[in-house]
């Protein structure tokens, strides 16, 4: 049969190299995972910044409306355009040919 000679220094070098390789592989996987996480968070941050920019513009428009005052004409226009309301004296015509 074969007998393996185990030299103390060789064994220690082998264990050290094996430990180093395992540690290097673990480190690479860990770094890839962290980089992926950073990339996802960066995209989320960009999306949130865009939402903040949009909301800031909306707030500025609302502040301008408050500064100029809200008139009856403005209220009537918003009621017609956004809420589809009509005044009591108006007639509503429905185009049935369209349907």
PADOVO-955345 format. One line per field, with one value per atom (N, C-alpha, C): residue number from 1; atom name; x, y, z. Coordinates in Angstrom, 2 decimals, decimal comma. Example, Ala and Ser with C-alpha at 12.3 -4.5 7.8 and 13.67 -1.06 7.14 Angstrom:
2
nr <- c(1  1  1  2  2  2)
atom <- c(N  CA  C  N  CA  C)
u <- c(13,19  12,30  13,20  12,85  13,67  12,90)
v <- c(-5,69  -4,50  -3,30  -2,25  -1,06  0,03)
w <- c(7,80  7,80  7,80  7,08  7,14  7,87)
This chain:
99
nr <- c(1  1  1  2  2  2  3  3  3  4  4  4  5  5  5  6  6  6  7  7  7  8  8  8  9  9  9  10  10  10  11  11  11  12  12  12  13  13  13  14  14  14  15  15  15  16  16  16  17  17  17  18  18  18  19  19  19  20  20  20  21  21  21  22  22  22  23  23  23  24  24  24  25  25  25  26  26  26  27  27  27  28  28  28  29  29  29  30  30  30  31  31  31  32  32  32  33  33  33  34  34  34  35  35  35  36  36  36  37  37  37  38  38  38  39  39  39  40  40  40  41  41  41  42  42  42  43  43  43  44  44  44  45  45  45  46  46  46  47  47  47  48  48  48  49  49  49  50  50  50  51  51  51  52  52  52  53  53  53  54  54  54  55  55  55  56  56  56  57  57  57  58  58  58  59  59  59  60  60  60  61  61  61  62  62  62  63  63  63  64  64  64  65  65  65  66  66  66  67  67  67  68  68  68  69  69  69  70  70  70  71  71  71  72  72  72  73  73  73  74  74  74  75  75  75  76  76  76  77  77  77  78  78  78  79  79  79  80  80  80  81  81  81  82  82  82  83  83  83  84  84  84  85  85  85  86  86  86  87  87  87  88  88  88  89  89  89  90  90  90  91  91  91  92  92  92  93  93  93  94  94  94  95  95  95  96  96  96  97  97  97  98  98  98  99  99  99)
atom <- c(N  CA  C  N  CA  C  N  CA  C  N  CA  C  N  CA  C  N  CA  C  N  CA  C  N  CA  C  N  CA  C  N  CA  C  N  CA  C  N  CA  C  N  CA  C  N  CA  C  N  CA  C  N  CA  C  N  CA  C  N  CA  C  N  CA  C  N  CA  C  N  CA  C  N  CA  C  N  CA  C  N  CA  C  N  CA  C  N  CA  C  N  CA  C  N  CA  C  N  CA  C  N  CA  C  N  CA  C  N  CA  C  N  CA  C  N  CA  C  N  CA  C  N  CA  C  N  CA  C  N  CA  C  N  CA  C  N  CA  C  N  CA  C  N  CA  C  N  CA  C  N  CA  C  N  CA  C  N  CA  C  N  CA  C  N  CA  C  N  CA  C  N  CA  C  N  CA  C  N  CA  C  N  CA  C  N  CA  C  N  CA  C  N  CA  C  N  CA  C  N  CA  C  N  CA  C  N  CA  C  N  CA  C  N  CA  C  N  CA  C  N  CA  C  N  CA  C  N  CA  C  N  CA  C  N  CA  C  N  CA  C  N  CA  C  N  CA  C  N  CA  C  N  CA  C  N  CA  C  N  CA  C  N  CA  C  N  CA  C  N  CA  C  N  CA  C  N  CA  C  N  CA  C  N  CA  C  N  CA  C  N  CA  C  N  CA  C  N  CA  C  N  CA  C  N  CA  C  N  CA  C  N  CA  C  N  CA  C  N  CA  C  N  CA  C  N  CA  C  N  CA  C  N  CA  C  N  CA  C  N  CA  C  N  CA  C)
u <- c(0,83  0,00  0,87  0,23  0,95  0,88  1,94  1,96  2,35  1,56  1,83  2,68  3,73  4,55  3,98  3,65  3,12  4,21  4,57  5,56  4,80  5,19  4,49  4,43  5,53  5,56  4,70  4,77  3,95  2,46  2,10  0,70  0,21  1,03  0,66  0,51  1,43  1,35  0,08  -0,24  -1,43  -2,69  -2,76  -3,92  -4,02  -2,88  -2,89  -3,36  -2,86  -3,28  -4,77  -5,23  -6,65  -7,50  -7,08  -7,81  -7,81  -6,69  -6,58  -7,49  -7,54  -8,40  -9,87  -10,25  -11,64  -12,00  -11,09  -11,34  -11,45  -10,61  -10,65  -11,96  -12,42  -13,69  -14,84  -14,84  -15,89  -15,89  -14,70  -14,57  -15,11  -14,82  -15,31  -16,83  -17,42  -18,87  -19,51  -18,90  -19,41  -19,36  -18,25  -18,11  -19,11  -19,33  -20,32  -21,71  -22,04  -23,35  -23,52  -22,48  -22,55  -22,68  -21,94  -22,03  -23,42  -24,03  -25,39  -26,36  -26,20  -27,06  -26,89  -25,66  -25,40  -26,06  -25,99  -26,60  -28,11  -28,74  -30,20  -30,58  -29,86  -30,16  -29,94  -28,95  -28,70  -29,87  -30,42  -31,59  -32,80  -32,98  -34,08  -33,92  -32,71  -32,43  -32,73  -32,36  -32,66  -34,16  -34,90  -36,35  -36,97  -36,48  -37,00  -36,66  -35,47  -35,12  -36,03  -36,37  -37,28  -38,67  -39,14  -40,44  -40,41  -39,31  -39,19  -39,21  -38,53  -38,51  -39,92  -40,64  -42,00  -42,91  -42,81  -43,66  -43,31  -42,05  -41,64  -42,27  -42,30  -42,94  -44,43  -45,08  -46,51  -46,74  -45,88  -46,02  -45,83  -44,89  -44,68  -45,91  -46,52  -47,75  -48,88  -49,01  -50,06  -49,80  -48,54  -48,21  -48,52  -48,26  -48,60  -50,10  -50,86  -52,32  -52,78  -52,17  -52,54  -52,14  -50,99  -50,53  -51,44  -51,91  -52,77  -54,23  -54,56  -55,95  -56,74  -57,70  -58,54  -59,83  -60,12  -61,31  -62,43  -63,62  -64,78  -64,60  -63,98  -63,74  -62,81  -61,79  -60,86  -61,57  -62,42  -63,16  -64,09  -64,77  -65,68  -64,91  -63,75  -62,95  -62,46  -61,99  -61,53  -62,69  -63,86  -65,04  -65,43  -65,34  -65,71  -64,65  -63,39  -62,33  -61,97  -61,82  -61,32  -62,41  -63,50  -64,56  -65,77  -65,75  -66,85  -68,20  -68,19  -69,43  -69,95  -71,26  -71,88  -72,67  -72,91  -73,73  -75,20  -76,05  -77,46  -78,19  -77,77  -78,48  -77,93  -76,92  -76,33  -77,05  -77,05  -77,60  -76,44  -76,62  -75,59  -76,08  -75,28  -75,60  -74,64  -75,20  -74,40  -74,46  -73,32  -73,23  -73,35  -74,53  -74,78  -74,17  -73,92  -73,34  -71,90  -71,27  -69,89  -69,76  -70,73  -70,69  -71,02)
v <- c(-1,18  0,00  1,24  2,33  3,61  4,27  4,82  5,59  7,02  7,94  9,34  9,89  10,57  11,21  12,61  12,88  14,20  15,01  16,03  16,94  18,09  18,47  19,53  20,84  21,25  22,53  22,47  21,36  21,21  21,25  20,57  20,54  21,94  22,67  24,02  24,94  24,80  25,60  25,27  23,99  23,57  24,11  24,01  24,52  26,03  26,72  28,17  28,55  27,86  28,14  27,86  26,76  26,42  27,47  27,88  28,93  30,23  30,58  31,80  31,75  30,62  30,47  30,57  29,90  29,96  31,39  32,06  33,44  34,35  34,15  34,97  34,77  33,54  33,26  33,89  33,76  34,37  35,89  36,48  37,93  38,40  37,67  38,03  37,96  36,90  36,78  37,89  38,21  39,27  40,62  40,90  42,17  42,29  41,20  41,22  41,49  40,87  41,10  42,54  43,10  44,49  45,43  45,17  46,02  45,96  44,80  44,67  45,47  45,37  46,12  47,62  48,07  49,50  49,96  49,15  49,50  49,64  48,70  48,77  50,02  50,29  51,46  52,76  52,76  53,94  54,21  53,15  53,31  53,80  53,27  53,72  55,19  55,60  56,98  57,91  57,49  58,30  58,46  57,37  57,42  58,35  58,27  59,14  60,61  60,86  62,24  62,80  61,96  62,39  62,70  61,86  62,11  63,42  63,67  64,91  66,11  66,00  67,10  67,38  66,32  66,46  67,08  66,61  67,13  68,58  68,95  70,33  71,25  70,81  71,61  71,78  70,69  70,77  71,75  71,67  72,58  74,03  74,29  75,66  76,18  75,31  75,73  76,02  75,18  75,41  76,69  76,95  78,18  79,41  79,33  80,44  80,67  79,59  79,73  80,38  80,01  80,63  82,10  82,41  83,79  84,69  84,19  84,99  84,95  84,05  83,91  83,01  82,35  81,44  82,17  82,27  82,99  82,01  82,56  81,73  81,08  81,81  81,25  80,04  80,15  79,03  77,81  78,04  76,94  76,29  77,10  76,56  75,77  76,26  75,57  74,22  74,19  72,93  71,95  72,45  71,58  70,97  71,74  71,21  70,23  70,63  69,84  68,58  68,72  67,59  66,76  67,39  66,66  66,36  66,86  66,65  67,12  68,25  68,82  69,89  70,18  71,24  72,14  73,35  74,26  73,89  74,34  73,93  74,39  75,47  75,99  75,45  74,66  74,14  72,86  72,65  71,42  70,52  69,24  68,28  67,45  67,40  66,61  65,43  64,24  63,03  62,53  62,33  61,85  60,34  59,84  58,39  57,71  58,45  57,85  57,42  58,04  57,72  56,33  55,93  54,65  53,59)
w <- c(0,00  0,00  0,00  -0,34  -0,36  1,00  1,41  2,65  2,29  2,81  2,57  3,70  3,31  4,32  4,55  5,76  6,08  6,74  6,07  6,60  7,24  8,42  9,16  8,41  7,80  7,08  5,82  5,11  3,89  4,24  5,28  5,69  6,07  6,81  7,21  5,99  5,03  3,80  3,03  2,94  2,23  2,90  4,22  4,95  4,76  4,83  4,66  3,26  2,24  0,86  0,67  1,22  1,12  1,81  2,99  3,70  2,89  2,30  1,52  0,30  -0,39  -1,57  -1,17  -0,10  0,36  0,75  1,45  1,85  0,63  -0,37  -1,58  -2,33  -2,45  -3,12  -2,36  -1,05  -0,23  -0,39  -0,42  -0,57  -1,92  -2,98  -4,31  -4,36  -3,84  -3,83  -3,00  -1,90  -1,03  -1,74  -2,42  -3,13  -4,28  -4,98  -6,07  -5,51  -4,40  -3,78  -3,31  -2,74  -2,28  -3,47  -4,54  -5,73  -6,34  -6,37  -6,88  -6,02  -4,72  -3,81  -3,99  -4,16  -4,39  -5,68  -6,70  -7,99  -7,87  -7,17  -6,98  -6,19  -5,13  -4,30  -5,07  -5,96  -6,78  -7,71  -8,31  -9,18  -8,37  -7,19  -6,33  -5,98  -5,69  -5,34  -6,52  -7,72  -8,91  -9,11  -8,91  -9,05  -8,00  -6,78  -5,72  -5,98  -6,50  -6,84  -7,92  -8,89  -9,96  -9,39  -8,46  -7,82  -7,03  -6,34  -5,57  -6,50  -7,63  -8,59  -9,13  -9,47  -9,98  -8,93  -7,70  -6,63  -6,32  -6,42  -6,19  -7,23  -8,49  -9,55  -9,27  -8,85  -8,53  -7,38  -6,37  -5,22  -5,64  -6,54  -7,02  -7,75  -8,59  -9,30  -8,32  -7,32  -6,33  -5,54  -5,23  -4,51  -5,36  -6,65  -7,55  -7,57  -7,60  -7,59  -6,30  -5,19  -3,92  -3,89  -4,46  -4,47  -5,30  -6,45  -7,32  -6,87  -6,04  -5,57  -6,48  -5,91  -6,68  -7,00  -8,29  -8,73  -9,04  -9,22  -9,56  -10,93  -11,85  -13,18  -13,11  -12,27  -12,10  -11,52  -10,54  -9,92  -10,93  -11,74  -12,75  -13,81  -14,22  -15,23  -14,70  -13,47  -12,88  -12,73  -12,34  -12,19  -13,53  -14,60  -15,92  -16,43  -16,36  -16,99  -16,20  -14,92  -14,14  -13,49  -13,13  -12,43  -13,31  -14,55  -15,51  -14,96  -14,31  -13,78  -14,71  -14,60  -15,40  -14,46  -14,92  -14,11  -14,27  -13,37  -13,43  -14,69  -15,31  -16,48  -17,80  -17,77  -19,00  -19,43  -20,75  -21,31  -21,71  -21,47  -21,80  -22,98  -24,03  -25,20  -25,26  -25,47  -25,56  -27,00  -27,60  -28,97  -28,96  -29,33  -29,29  -30,51  -31,58  -32,77  -32,51  -31,56  -31,23  -30,61  -29,88  -29,19  -30,14)
